[in-house]
Amino acid sequence: MKLKQAGVWLALGFLGTWVAAAPKESTSGTRRDRAEMREKMKTELGLSDEQVKQLEAHRRDHRAEMKQLWTAMKEKREAIKTELEKPTLDKNAVHQLNDQLKEVHGKLADLRLEGILRVREILTPDQFKKFMALRPGREAGKKGWTPGRGHEGPPEGMGDPEFEEEAPPKK
């Protein structure tokens, strides 16, 4: 019985820590940087004016949808945190909220894929290959989340540990 209780407390502690982790703010990706990157892509990919218009419209729409989903995810995490902090734990409510959070995660993944597929439709095969190589955070084989690409990225410590950069030493 004590072992079962310890397991429940350990699981709740892990979930609480995960929920409490807030997305870190992006310090990169200023408007000027993004504008320069778009100009660089236009030049290096040899985009036509029509392609530029299509990509800008896609970027605007995609960014708005991503923002809505990130907001929903943040709200679900906060709701789970609130539920976990209540004096009386309602496991069913926590599980329901977690299921809703997983649903939002799935929608984010679907939206990312649809975004890349739409870009691929707009670009020629050669342009798309160059585009994939030019994307921020893709240089030198770097993978994982890159702040400033239309989303905040995962909470600190929630990315793929294999590709996360080491944090600078605390002073």
C-alpha positions in Angstrom: 0.0 0.0 0.0 2.8 2.4 0.9 4.6 1.6 -2.3 1.5 2.4 -4.3 1.1 5.7 -2.5 4.7 6.5 -3.1 4.2 5.8 -6.8 1.2 8.1 -7.0 3.1 10.9 -5.2 6.1 10.5 -7.5 3.9 10.6 -10.6 2.0 13.7 -9.3 5.3 15.4 -8.4 6.6 14.7 -11.9 3.4 16.0 -13.5 3.4 19.1 -11.3 6.9 19.9 -12.2 6.2 19.4 -15.9 3.1 21.6 -15.7 4.8 24.3 -13.7 7.5 24.7 -16.3 6.6 27.8 -18.3 7.7 28.4 -21.9 10.9 30.5 -22.0 10.8 33.8 -23.7 12.6 34.1 -27.0 15.4 36.6 -27.1 16.1 36.2 -30.8 14.0 36.8 -33.8 13.5 40.6 -33.8 11.4 42.1 -36.6 14.6 43.2 -38.3 16.2 39.8 -38.0 13.1 38.1 -39.4 12.8 40.6 -42.3 16.5 40.1 -43.1 16.0 36.3 -43.1 13.0 36.6 -45.4 15.0 38.8 -47.8 17.9 36.4 -47.7 15.5 33.5 -48.5 13.9 35.5 -51.3 17.4 36.1 -52.8 19.0 32.7 -52.3 15.9 30.8 -53.3 15.2 33.0 -56.4 11.6 33.5 -55.4 9.1 35.1 -57.8 6.9 37.9 -56.7 3.9 35.5 -56.7 5.8 33.0 -54.5 6.7 35.8 -52.1 3.0 36.8 -51.9 1.9 33.2 -51.3 4.5 32.6 -48.6 3.7 35.8 -46.8 0.0 35.0 -46.8 0.8 31.5 -45.6 3.1 32.8 -42.9 0.5 35.2 -41.6 -2.3 32.6 -41.4 0.0 29.9 -40.0 1.4 32.2 -37.3 -2.1 33.2 -36.2 -3.2 29.5 -35.9 0.0 28.6 -34.1 -0.5 31.4 -31.6 -4.1 30.2 -30.8 -2.8 26.7 -30.2 0.1 27.8 -28.0 -2.4 29.9 -26.0 -4.7 27.0 -25.6 -1.8 24.8 -24.5 -0.7 27.4 -21.9 -4.2 27.5 -20.6 -4.5 23.7 -20.3 -1.1 23.6 -18.4 -2.3 26.3 -16.0 -5.6 24.5 -15.5 -3.7 21.3 -14.6 -1.5 23.2 -12.3 -4.5 24.7 -10.6 -6.2 21.4 -10.3 -3.1 19.8 -8.8 -2.8 22.5 -6.2 -6.3 22.1 -4.9 -6.6 20.7 -1.3 -8.7 17.8 -2.6 -7.3 16.1 -5.7 -9.8 15.2 -8.4 -7.8 12.7 -10.6 -10.6 12.5 -13.2 -10.4 16.3 -13.7 -6.6 16.1 -14.0 -6.8 13.2 -16.5 -9.5 15.1 -18.5 -7.3 18.2 -18.7 -4.3 16.2 -19.6 -6.2 14.5 -22.4 -7.2 18.0 -23.7 -3.6 19.1 -23.5 -2.5 16.0 -25.6 -5.2 16.9 -28.1 -3.7 20.4 -28.5 -0.2 18.9 -28.8 -1.6 16.8 -31.7 -3.1 19.8 -33.4 0.2 21.6 -33.1 2.0 18.7 -34.8 -0.6 18.5 -37.5 -0.4 22.3 -38.1 3.4 22.2 -38.4 3.2 19.4 -40.9 0.5 21.2 -43.0 2.6 24.3 -42.9 5.6 22.6 -44.3 3.5 20.8 -46.9 2.0 24.2 -48.0 5.5 25.7 -48.4 6.5 22.7 -50.4 3.5 23.3 -52.7 4.5 26.9 -53.3 8.2 26.3 -53.9 9.9 24.3 -56.7 11.6 21.0 -55.6 15.1 22.7 -55.8 13.8 25.8 -53.9 12.3 23.6 -51.2 15.6 21.7 -50.7 17.5 25.0 -50.3 14.7 26.3 -48.0 15.1 23.4 -45.7 18.8 24.0 -45.5 18.4 27.7 -44.8 15.8 27.4 -42.0 17.0 28.9 -38.7 18.6 26.4 -36.3 19.3 23.9 -39.1 22.9 24.8 -39.6 25.6 22.4 -38.5 23.1 19.6 -38.1 21.4 21.3 -35.3 17.9 19.9 -34.6 15.1 20.5 -32.2 13.3 23.6 -31.2 14.5 27.0 -32.4 12.9 30.1 -30.8 11.6 32.8 -33.0 10.1 30.5 -35.7 6.5 31.4 -35.1 6.2 29.7 -31.7 7.7 30.0 -28.3 9.0 26.5 -28.2 8.6 23.9 -25.4 9.1 24.7 -21.8 12.7 24.7 -20.7 13.8 21.1 -20.3 11.0 19.7 -22.3 12.8 19.6 -25.7 14.7 16.6 -27.0 17.6 16.2 -24.5 19.8 14.8 -27.2 19.7 18.1 -29.1 19.4 20.6 -26.3 22.2 23.0 -25.7 23.9 23.0 -22.4 22.8 25.9 -20.2 25.5 28.5 -19.4 26.9 28.2 -15.9 25.1 30.2 -13.3 27.0 33.0 -11.8 
